[in-house]
Amino acid sequence: MTILRMYKAIKFIDSNDVTADFGSLILTSMAELTIGLICSCFPAVSILIKRQSSPGSSHAAIRTSSIFDRLSAILRAWE
């Protein structure tokens, strides 16, 4: 993603249509930041899911969410 953003930034320097190229540059920058944030949170999410799914957990009532079950299944598939 960083390489794509770098390419867009270099292309932006010689741009004839600044508005269109700036929009494209902003979208790639936001995508890079979002992907980085999601990847940096995965270890913490994994720990939380393991705590919630352990037997005898005092937070078992929280585990009723279908989104939580889907995320848990995805993370279990990665292990």
C-alpha positions as CSV (number, residue, x, y, z in Angstrom):
1,M,0.0,0.0,0.0
2,T,2.9,2.4,0.8
3,I,4.3,1.8,-2.7
4,L,1.0,2.7,-4.3
5,R,0.7,5.9,-2.2
6,M,4.3,6.8,-3.1
7,Y,3.5,6.3,-6.8
8,K,0.4,8.5,-6.4
9,A,2.4,11.2,-4.6
10,I,5.0,11.3,-7.3
11,K,2.3,11.4,-10.0
12,F,0.6,14.3,-8.1
13,I,3.7,16.5,-8.5
14,D,3.3,16.7,-12.3
15,S,-0.5,16.6,-12.3
16,N,-2.6,18.6,-14.7
17,D,-5.8,17.8,-12.8
18,V,-4.9,18.5,-9.2
19,T,-8.4,17.9,-7.8
20,A,-8.8,14.4,-9.2
21,D,-5.2,13.3,-8.3
22,F,-5.4,14.8,-4.8
23,G,-8.6,12.8,-4.2
24,S,-6.9,9.6,-5.3
25,L,-3.9,10.4,-3.1
26,I,-6.1,11.0,0.0
27,L,-8.0,7.8,-0.6
28,T,-4.8,5.7,-0.8
29,S,-3.4,7.5,2.3
30,M,-6.5,6.8,4.3
31,A,-6.5,3.2,3.2
32,E,-2.9,2.8,4.3
33,L,-3.7,4.3,7.7
34,T,-6.8,2.1,8.2
35,I,-4.9,-1.1,7.2
36,G,-2.1,-0.2,9.6
37,L,-4.5,0.4,12.5
38,I,-6.4,-2.8,11.9
39,C,-3.1,-4.9,11.7
40,S,-1.8,-3.3,14.9
41,C,-5.0,-4.2,16.8
42,F,-5.1,-7.9,15.8
43,P,-2.9,-9.1,18.7
44,A,-5.1,-7.4,21.3
45,V,-8.3,-8.7,19.7
46,S,-6.9,-12.2,19.7
47,I,-6.2,-12.0,23.5
48,L,-9.7,-10.6,24.2
49,I,-11.3,-13.4,22.2
50,K,-9.3,-16.0,24.0
51,R,-10.4,-14.6,27.4
52,Q,-14.0,-14.4,26.4
53,S,-14.2,-17.9,25.0
54,S,-12.4,-19.6,28.0
55,P,-14.6,-21.8,30.2
56,G,-15.7,-20.2,33.4
57,S,-15.2,-16.7,32.1
58,S,-17.1,-14.1,34.0
59,H,-17.9,-12.2,30.8
60,A,-19.8,-15.0,29.1
61,A,-22.9,-12.8,28.6
62,I,-21.0,-10.5,26.3
63,R,-20.3,-13.4,23.9
64,T,-23.9,-13.4,22.5
65,S,-23.0,-11.0,19.6
66,S,-23.0,-12.7,16.2
67,I,-20.3,-10.3,15.0
68,F,-18.1,-11.5,17.9
69,D,-18.7,-15.1,16.9
70,R,-17.7,-14.3,13.3
71,L,-14.5,-12.5,14.4
72,S,-13.7,-15.3,16.7
73,A,-14.1,-17.9,14.0
74,I,-11.8,-15.9,11.6
75,L,-9.1,-15.6,14.2
76,R,-9.3,-19.3,15.1
77,A,-8.8,-20.1,11.5
78,W,-5.6,-18.1,11.5
79,E,-4.1,-20.0,14.4
